Amino acid sequence: MRKSYTILAVIVAATMLMPACTPRDAVKPAIISVTIRPVALIVQAVAGSAMEVRVLADADGNPVQNAQELASGSAVVFQTGTSIDRWSSGIVPKGVQLVAVCTASDANAPGDPWLSLQFAGGIARLVRDTLDTMYPGLQDKFDSQYAVFMNQCSQADGQLKKLVWKAQTRTFLAEDATWSRAAGDFGLRVVVQPGLKGMDLATSEAAVQVREWGSAAKTMVVVRNVGAGETTGVDRQNNGIVVCRLDASGSTAQGDFVSWLDHQLELLGSAIGS
């Protein structure tokens, strides 16, 4: 009887120790994107169901209410090389790895790389390499999901190029260079005019000004970024201005990254094809 109790005690002790001996690959950490939602969607595409992806900032770039708590429970924080890095670095505890996605592209080039299918692929590759190193037991899953993502980007890129090649103009106006890298994918040019910010584009005065700004390229297309709660779309106004409202922050994103960005670029193609 005493021998049976001894064996039972050993089994119980071994069972209690098992969680502590679980390999790192079995852990389900939070992989947190510290910027706008598009980067979180890229990370999620590569991480798949093996990881939970959270976002530390809202659509305006401000920290969410529980940002510090989220960062403390993360395994790695992907930063973007934007001003948001300043406050996000301050709330990330020691021991949590910081990875800047801007290292996957030319950091000096204007425009947001996650709005370009080409540069999004570079970000996805960086995410894959990071996760492969941290969790080698899940490498096959990460590599497979990365390959699917890249194939989706390639297909979307080919379809969009066919749309853009039919466009009547290859130039559009914008108040900043947000969409410059995306435009570069398709040989488009962005004329940056800060004066567009806050301008009422429905007036005759706006039409005169926009016509002047776009005269060299013969374009009346203006791209504007929508805010939280606003809708995207293309408006062809009576004064001749074509307003293309795009979602650069991902606030309207539903589902996967490629579907969301593909829709934004389809709207741009429709606007310049007017």
BALOBA-1460 file (C-alpha; in Angstrom, 3 decimals):
// residues 274
<rec num="1" residu="m" x="0.000" y="0.000" z="0.000"/>
<rec num="2" residu="r" x="2.840" y="2.396" z="0.936"/>
<rec num="3" residu="k" x="4.445" y="1.720" z="-2.487"/>
<rec num="4" residu="s" x="1.197" y="2.649" z="-4.259"/>
<rec num="5" residu="y" x="1.008" y="5.943" z="-2.387"/>
<rec num="6" residu="t" x="4.620" y="6.692" z="-3.320"/>
<rec num="7" residu="i" x="3.933" y="6.070" z="-7.035"/>
<rec num="8" residu="l" x="0.790" y="8.241" z="-6.883"/>
<rec num="9" residu="a" x="2.707" y="11.083" z="-5.238"/>
<rec num="10" residu="v" x="5.353" y="10.972" z="-7.974"/>
<rec num="11" residu="i" x="2.676" y="11.109" z="-10.696"/>
<rec num="12" residu="v" x="0.924" y="14.086" z="-9.050"/>
<rec num="13" residu="a" x="4.205" y="15.952" z="-8.646"/>
<rec num="14" residu="a" x="5.140" y="15.343" z="-12.275"/>
<rec num="15" residu="t" x="1.728" y="16.548" z="-13.440"/>
<rec num="16" residu="m" x="2.069" y="19.769" z="-11.473"/>
<rec num="17" residu="l" x="5.471" y="20.437" z="-13.022"/>
<rec num="18" residu="m" x="4.343" y="19.890" z="-16.627"/>
<rec num="19" residu="p" x="3.023" y="23.460" z="-17.303"/>
<rec num="20" residu="a" x="6.336" y="24.904" z="-16.168"/>
<rec num="21" residu="c" x="8.175" y="22.652" z="-18.591"/>
<rec num="22" residu="t" x="5.942" y="23.418" z="-21.570"/>
<rec num="23" residu="p" x="8.137" y="24.489" z="-24.502"/>
<rec num="24" residu="r" x="8.011" y="28.122" z="-25.586"/>
<rec num="25" residu="d" x="6.462" y="27.142" z="-28.899"/>
<rec num="26" residu="a" x="3.245" y="26.186" z="-27.115"/>
<rec num="27" residu="v" x="2.825" y="29.656" z="-25.573"/>
<rec num="28" residu="k" x="0.174" y="31.917" z="-27.102"/>
<rec num="29" residu="p" x="1.532" y="35.463" z="-26.684"/>
<rec num="30" residu="a" x="0.054" y="38.694" z="-27.922"/>
<rec num="31" residu="i" x="1.773" y="40.114" z="-31.002"/>
<rec num="32" residu="i" x="0.968" y="43.798" z="-30.849"/>
<rec num="33" residu="s" x="1.047" y="46.285" z="-33.707"/>
<rec num="34" residu="v" x="1.592" y="49.710" z="-32.214"/>
<rec num="35" residu="t" x="0.201" y="51.775" z="-35.040"/>
<rec num="36" residu="i" x="-2.777" y="51.846" z="-37.373"/>
<rec num="37" residu="r" x="-4.792" y="48.738" z="-38.035"/>
<rec num="38" residu="p" x="-3.329" y="47.877" z="-41.476"/>
<rec num="39" residu="v" x="-0.065" y="46.775" z="-39.851"/>
<rec num="40" residu="a" x="-2.000" y="44.610" z="-37.406"/>
<rec num="41" residu="l" x="-3.764" y="42.984" z="-40.356"/>
<rec num="42" residu="i" x="-0.424" y="42.171" z="-42.003"/>
<rec num="43" residu="v" x="0.887" y="40.657" z="-38.763"/>
<rec num="44" residu="q" x="-2.292" y="38.631" z="-38.341"/>
<rec num="45" residu="a" x="-2.047" y="37.306" z="-41.899"/>
<rec num="46" residu="v" x="1.378" y="35.826" z="-41.128"/>
<rec num="47" residu="a" x="0.724" y="34.817" z="-37.507"/>
<rec num="48" residu="g" x="-2.618" y="33.184" z="-38.262"/>
<rec num="49" residu="s" x="-4.590" y="31.595" z="-35.461"/>
<rec num="50" residu="a" x="-1.406" y="30.707" z="-33.568"/>
<rec num="51" residu="m" x="-1.095" y="34.243" z="-32.213"/>
<rec num="52" residu="e" x="-3.333" y="37.014" z="-30.940"/>
<rec num="53" residu="v" x="-2.738" y="40.409" z="-32.513"/>
<rec num="54" residu="r" x="-3.682" y="43.575" z="-30.671"/>
<rec num="55" residu="v" x="-3.402" y="47.274" z="-31.505"/>
<rec num="56" residu="l" x="-1.978" y="49.814" z="-29.059"/>
<rec num="57" residu="a" x="-3.252" y="52.920" z="-30.869"/>
<rec num="58" residu="d" x="-6.567" y="54.191" z="-32.180"/>
<rec num="59" residu="a" x="-7.166" y="55.441" z="-35.732"/>
<rec num="60" residu="d" x="-5.790" y="58.889" z="-34.794"/>
<rec num="61" residu="g" x="-2.513" y="57.484" z="-33.469"/>
<rec num="62" residu="n" x="-3.355" y="57.989" z="-29.793"/>
<rec num="63" residu="p" x="-2.785" y="55.175" z="-27.262"/>
<rec num="64" residu="v" x="-5.840" y="53.120" z="-26.405"/>
<rec num="65" residu="q" x="-6.946" y="53.197" z="-22.771"/>
<rec num="66" residu="n" x="-5.258" y="49.930" z="-21.779"/>
<rec num="67" residu="a" x="-2.201" y="50.298" z="-24.043"/>
<rec num="68" residu="q" x="0.324" y="49.794" z="-21.254"/>
<rec num="69" residu="e" x="-1.427" y="46.657" z="-20.053"/>
<rec num="70" residu="l" x="-1.494" y="45.248" z="-23.579"/>
<rec num="71" residu="a" x="2.189" y="46.007" z="-24.118"/>
<rec num="72" residu="s" x="3.120" y="44.340" z="-20.822"/>
<rec num="73" residu="g" x="1.473" y="41.098" z="-21.930"/>
<rec num="74" residu="s" x="3.090" y="41.001" z="-25.340"/>
<rec num="75" residu="a" x="5.918" y="38.909" z="-26.717"/>
<rec num="76" residu="v" x="6.963" y="41.414" z="-29.381"/>
<rec num="77" residu="v" x="5.853" y="44.895" z="-30.406"/>
<rec num="78" residu="f" x="6.045" y="45.862" z="-34.079"/>
<rec num="79" residu="q" x="6.715" y="49.573" z="-34.440"/>
<rec num="80" residu="t" x="6.285" y="51.666" z="-37.575"/>
<rec num="81" residu="g" x="8.994" y="54.292" z="-37.671"/>
<rec num="82" residu="t" x="6.425" y="57.063" z="-37.144"/>
<rec num="83" residu="s" x="5.852" y="59.522" z="-34.305"/>
<rec num="84" residu="i" x="3.792" y="56.902" z="-32.496"/>
<rec num="85" residu="d" x="7.011" y="55.085" z="-31.635"/>
<rec num="86" residu="r" x="7.908" y="57.770" z="-29.089"/>
<rec num="87" residu="w" x="5.094" y="57.020" z="-26.675"/>
<rec num="88" residu="s" x="4.901" y="53.313" z="-27.456"/>
<rec num="89" residu="s" x="8.566" y="52.798" z="-26.563"/>
<rec num="90" residu="g" x="7.899" y="54.380" z="-23.196"/>
<rec num="91" residu="i" x="5.222" y="51.875" z="-22.194"/>
<rec num="92" residu="v" x="6.921" y="48.687" z="-23.405"/>
<rec num="93" residu="p" x="8.556" y="46.871" z="-20.465"/>
<rec num="94" residu="k" x="12.050" y="45.420" z="-20.567"/>
<rec num="95" residu="g" x="12.187" y="41.968" z="-22.062"/>
<rec num="96" residu="v" x="9.617" y="42.679" z="-24.761"/>
<rec num="97" residu="q" x="11.212" y="42.706" z="-28.213"/>
<rec num="98" residu="l" x="10.762" y="45.820" z="-30.365"/>
<rec num="99" residu="v" x="10.810" y="45.419" z="-34.143"/>
<rec num="100" residu="a" x="10.531" y="48.390" z="-36.524"/>
<rec num="101" residu="v" x="8.666" y="47.444" z="-39.697"/>
<rec num="102" residu="c" x="10.159" y="50.455" z="-41.492"/>
<rec num="103" residu="t" x="13.414" y="48.500" z="-41.756"/>
<rec num="104" residu="a" x="11.679" y="46.349" z="-44.374"/>
<rec num="105" residu="s" x="11.499" y="49.282" z="-46.787"/>
<rec num="106" residu="d" x="13.209" y="52.528" z="-47.723"/>
<rec num="107" residu="a" x="12.546" y="54.603" z="-44.617"/>
<rec num="108" residu="n" x="13.473" y="57.820" z="-46.452"/>
<rec num="109" residu="a" x="10.881" y="57.388" z="-49.203"/>
<rec num="110" residu="p" x="7.682" y="59.422" z="-48.777"/>
<rec num="111" residu="g" x="4.399" y="57.714" z="-48.030"/>
<rec num="112" residu="d" x="3.266" y="54.883" z="-45.788"/>
<rec num="113" residu="p" x="4.752" y="51.507" z="-46.802"/>
<rec num="114" residu="w" x="1.773" y="49.502" z="-45.493"/>
<rec num="115" residu="l" x="-0.423" y="51.178" z="-48.134"/>
<rec num="116" residu="s" x="1.701" y="49.664" z="-50.903"/>
<rec num="117" residu="l" x="1.232" y="46.028" z="-51.869"/>
<rec num="118" residu="q" x="4.925" y="45.853" z="-52.714"/>
<rec num="119" residu="f" x="6.185" y="47.166" z="-49.390"/>
<rec num="120" residu="a" x="3.496" y="45.301" z="-47.431"/>
<rec num="121" residu="g" x="5.158" y="42.144" z="-48.705"/>
<rec num="122" residu="g" x="8.461" y="43.314" z="-47.215"/>
<rec num="123" residu="i" x="6.761" y="43.975" z="-43.873"/>
<rec num="124" residu="a" x="5.181" y="40.513" z="-43.967"/>
<rec num="125" residu="r" x="8.583" y="38.953" z="-44.633"/>
<rec num="126" residu="l" x="10.053" y="40.765" z="-41.616"/>
<rec num="127" residu="v" x="7.158" y="39.559" z="-39.451"/>
<rec num="128" residu="r" x="7.650" y="35.991" z="-40.669"/>
<rec num="129" residu="d" x="11.396" y="36.051" z="-39.994"/>
<rec num="130" residu="t" x="10.815" y="37.466" z="-36.501"/>
<rec num="131" residu="l" x="8.219" y="34.857" z="-35.576"/>
<rec num="132" residu="d" x="10.243" y="32.029" z="-37.114"/>
<rec num="133" residu="t" x="13.148" y="32.956" z="-34.846"/>
<rec num="134" residu="m" x="11.022" y="33.330" z="-31.726"/>
<rec num="135" residu="y" x="8.903" y="30.211" z="-32.255"/>
<rec num="136" residu="p" x="10.795" y="27.700" z="-34.421"/>
<rec num="137" residu="g" x="8.231" y="25.004" z="-33.681"/>
<rec num="138" residu="l" x="5.621" y="27.036" z="-35.581"/>
<rec num="139" residu="q" x="7.900" y="27.970" z="-38.471"/>
<rec num="140" residu="d" x="6.084" y="25.827" z="-41.037"/>
<rec num="141" residu="k" x="2.785" y="27.545" z="-40.236"/>
<rec num="142" residu="f" x="4.267" y="31.033" z="-40.445"/>
<rec num="143" residu="d" x="6.056" y="30.249" z="-43.706"/>
<rec num="144" residu="s" x="2.890" y="28.784" z="-45.234"/>
<rec num="145" residu="q" x="0.723" y="31.720" z="-44.213"/>
<rec num="146" residu="y" x="3.332" y="34.165" z="-45.496"/>
<rec num="147" residu="a" x="3.313" y="32.404" z="-48.886"/>
<rec num="148" residu="v" x="-0.487" y="32.674" z="-49.071"/>
<rec num="149" residu="f" x="-0.295" y="36.386" z="-48.209"/>
<rec num="150" residu="m" x="2.301" y="37.070" z="-50.891"/>
<rec num="151" residu="n" x="0.227" y="35.230" z="-53.483"/>
<rec num="152" residu="q" x="-2.809" y="37.337" z="-52.579"/>
<rec num="153" residu="c" x="-0.747" y="40.527" z="-52.922"/>
<rec num="154" residu="s" x="0.539" y="39.420" z="-56.321"/>
<rec num="155" residu="q" x="-2.930" y="38.659" z="-57.651"/>
<rec num="156" residu="a" x="-4.344" y="41.961" z="-56.393"/>
<rec num="157" residu="d" x="-1.390" y="43.865" z="-57.861"/>
<rec num="158" residu="g" x="-1.948" y="42.348" z="-61.310"/>
<rec num="159" residu="q" x="-5.653" y="43.155" z="-61.329"/>
<rec num="160" residu="l" x="-5.086" y="46.723" z="-60.157"/>
<rec num="161" residu="k" x="-2.452" y="47.382" z="-62.817"/>
<rec num="162" residu="k" x="-4.966" y="46.444" z="-65.507"/>
<rec num="163" residu="l" x="-7.395" y="48.953" z="-63.988"/>
<rec num="164" residu="v" x="-4.829" y="51.755" z="-63.703"/>
<rec num="165" residu="w" x="-3.488" y="51.277" z="-67.241"/>
<rec num="166" residu="k" x="-6.929" y="52.316" z="-68.542"/>
<rec num="167" residu="a" x="-6.912" y="55.552" z="-66.552"/>
<rec num="168" residu="q" x="-7.282" y="58.934" z="-68.248"/>
<rec num="169" residu="t" x="-4.687" y="60.537" z="-65.963"/>
<rec num="170" residu="r" x="-1.694" y="59.207" z="-64.079"/>
<rec num="171" residu="t" x="-1.609" y="61.993" z="-61.501"/>
<rec num="172" residu="f" x="-3.705" y="62.992" z="-58.519"/>
<rec num="173" residu="l" x="-3.581" y="65.735" z="-55.892"/>
<rec num="174" residu="a" x="-3.353" y="65.172" z="-52.144"/>
<rec num="175" residu="e" x="-2.692" y="67.236" z="-49.032"/>
<rec num="176" residu="d" x="0.230" y="64.976" z="-48.029"/>
<rec num="177" residu="a" x="2.365" y="62.098" z="-49.313"/>
<rec num="178" residu="t" x="0.483" y="59.311" z="-47.501"/>
<rec num="179" residu="w" x="-0.348" y="57.386" z="-50.700"/>
<rec num="180" residu="s" x="2.928" y="58.089" z="-52.527"/>
<rec num="181" residu="r" x="4.365" y="54.570" z="-52.221"/>
<rec num="182" residu="a" x="1.109" y="52.986" z="-53.317"/>
<rec num="183" residu="a" x="1.030" y="55.318" z="-56.323"/>
<rec num="184" residu="g" x="4.600" y="54.367" z="-57.168"/>
<rec num="185" residu="d" x="3.563" y="50.715" z="-57.509"/>
<rec num="186" residu="f" x="1.481" y="51.673" z="-60.532"/>
<rec num="187" residu="g" x="3.580" y="54.436" z="-62.056"/>
<rec num="188" residu="l" x="1.310" y="57.155" z="-60.691"/>
<rec num="189" residu="r" x="2.375" y="60.588" z="-59.490"/>
<rec num="190" residu="v" x="1.136" y="62.494" z="-56.450"/>
<rec num="191" residu="v" x="1.107" y="66.293" z="-56.473"/>
<rec num="192" residu="v" x="1.231" y="67.263" z="-52.797"/>
<rec num="193" residu="q" x="-0.636" y="70.473" z="-51.995"/>
<rec num="194" residu="p" x="-0.961" y="71.162" z="-48.231"/>
<rec num="195" residu="g" x="-3.503" y="73.867" z="-49.091"/>
<rec num="196" residu="l" x="-6.057" y="71.132" z="-49.758"/>
<rec num="197" residu="k" x="-6.321" y="70.414" z="-46.045"/>
<rec num="198" residu="g" x="-9.710" y="71.578" z="-44.815"/>
<rec num="199" residu="m" x="-10.685" y="73.078" z="-48.187"/>
<rec num="200" residu="d" x="-14.342" y="72.882" z="-49.193"/>
<rec num="201" residu="l" x="-13.994" y="71.108" z="-52.520"/>
<rec num="202" residu="a" x="-17.599" y="71.709" z="-53.532"/>
<rec num="203" residu="t" x="-17.147" y="75.432" z="-54.265"/>
<rec num="204" residu="s" x="-16.317" y="77.147" z="-57.543"/>
<rec num="205" residu="e" x="-13.306" y="78.779" z="-55.862"/>
<rec num="206" residu="a" x="-11.935" y="75.337" z="-55.002"/>
<rec num="207" residu="a" x="-12.373" y="74.233" z="-58.613"/>
<rec num="208" residu="v" x="-10.284" y="77.163" z="-59.834"/>
<rec num="209" residu="q" x="-7.532" y="76.417" z="-57.327"/>
<rec num="210" residu="v" x="-7.497" y="72.665" z="-57.989"/>
<rec num="211" residu="r" x="-7.422" y="73.261" z="-61.740"/>
<rec num="212" residu="e" x="-4.399" y="75.514" z="-61.267"/>
<rec num="213" residu="w" x="-2.566" y="72.982" z="-59.085"/>
<rec num="214" residu="g" x="-3.281" y="70.141" z="-61.482"/>
<rec num="215" residu="s" x="-2.908" y="72.053" z="-64.740"/>
<rec num="216" residu="a" x="0.515" y="70.655" z="-65.650"/>
<rec num="217" residu="a" x="-0.698" y="67.063" z="-65.273"/>
<rec num="218" residu="k" x="-4.231" y="67.843" z="-66.455"/>
<rec num="219" residu="t" x="-5.849" y="66.318" z="-63.395"/>
<rec num="220" residu="m" x="-8.779" y="67.321" z="-61.192"/>
<rec num="221" residu="v" x="-8.592" y="64.247" z="-58.958"/>
<rec num="222" residu="v" x="-8.139" y="64.949" z="-55.236"/>
<rec num="223" residu="v" x="-7.462" y="62.186" z="-52.690"/>
<rec num="224" residu="r" x="-8.603" y="62.709" z="-49.133"/>
<rec num="225" residu="n" x="-8.164" y="60.428" z="-46.120"/>
<rec num="226" residu="v" x="-11.348" y="59.716" z="-44.196"/>
<rec num="227" residu="g" x="-11.509" y="59.850" z="-40.425"/>
<rec num="228" residu="a" x="-13.063" y="57.393" z="-38.006"/>
<rec num="229" residu="g" x="-16.742" y="56.880" z="-38.765"/>
<rec num="230" residu="e" x="-16.522" y="58.354" z="-42.278"/>
<rec num="231" residu="t" x="-17.103" y="56.415" z="-45.473"/>
<rec num="232" residu="t" x="-14.853" y="55.866" z="-48.462"/>
<rec num="233" residu="g" x="-15.866" y="56.419" z="-52.083"/>
<rec num="234" residu="v" x="-15.502" y="58.505" z="-55.235"/>
<rec num="235" residu="d" x="-17.530" y="61.695" z="-55.761"/>
<rec num="236" residu="r" x="-17.658" y="63.403" z="-59.155"/>
<rec num="237" residu="q" x="-18.740" y="66.928" z="-58.339"/>
<rec num="238" residu="n" x="-20.495" y="69.488" z="-60.530"/>
<rec num="239" residu="n" x="-17.496" y="71.835" z="-60.375"/>
<rec num="240" residu="g" x="-15.300" y="69.230" z="-62.109"/>
<rec num="241" residu="i" x="-13.363" y="68.007" z="-59.075"/>
<rec num="242" residu="v" x="-13.247" y="64.247" z="-58.529"/>
<rec num="243" residu="v" x="-12.924" y="63.560" z="-54.796"/>
<rec num="244" residu="c" x="-11.529" y="60.131" z="-53.888"/>
<rec num="245" residu="r" x="-12.059" y="59.397" z="-50.195"/>
<rec num="246" residu="l" x="-9.659" y="56.687" z="-48.956"/>
<rec num="247" residu="d" x="-9.103" y="55.016" z="-45.593"/>
<rec num="248" residu="a" x="-5.407" y="55.230" z="-44.732"/>
<rec num="249" residu="s" x="-5.843" y="54.253" z="-41.068"/>
<rec num="250" residu="g" x="-7.740" y="51.021" z="-41.634"/>
<rec num="251" residu="s" x="-10.740" y="52.167" z="-39.585"/>
<rec num="252" residu="t" x="-13.096" y="50.679" z="-42.193"/>
<rec num="253" residu="a" x="-11.145" y="47.437" z="-42.623"/>
<rec num="254" residu="q" x="-13.215" y="44.295" z="-42.408"/>
<rec num="255" residu="g" x="-11.541" y="40.918" z="-42.798"/>
<rec num="256" residu="d" x="-8.098" y="40.502" z="-44.309"/>
<rec num="257" residu="f" x="-5.470" y="43.065" z="-45.275"/>
<rec num="258" residu="v" x="-5.354" y="42.422" z="-49.026"/>
<rec num="259" residu="s" x="-9.128" y="42.752" z="-49.477"/>
<rec num="260" residu="w" x="-9.132" y="46.044" z="-47.578"/>
<rec num="261" residu="l" x="-6.178" y="47.610" z="-49.428"/>
<rec num="262" residu="d" x="-7.379" y="46.244" z="-52.769"/>
<rec num="263" residu="h" x="-10.667" y="48.095" z="-52.270"/>
<rec num="264" residu="q" x="-8.867" y="51.373" z="-51.478"/>
<rec num="265" residu="l" x="-6.717" y="51.097" z="-54.596"/>
<rec num="266" residu="e" x="-9.722" y="50.161" z="-56.728"/>
<rec num="267" residu="l" x="-11.353" y="53.410" z="-55.608"/>
<rec num="268" residu="l" x="-8.207" y="55.313" z="-56.608"/>
<rec num="269" residu="g" x="-8.196" y="53.583" z="-59.997"/>
<rec num="270" residu="s" x="-11.832" y="54.492" z="-60.493"/>
<rec num="271" residu="a" x="-11.162" y="58.132" z="-59.607"/>
<rec num="272" residu="i" x="-8.261" y="58.642" z="-62.027"/>
<rec num="273" residu="g" x="-10.189" y="56.779" z="-64.703"/>
<rec num="274" residu="s" x="-12.932" y="59.412" z="-64.685"/>
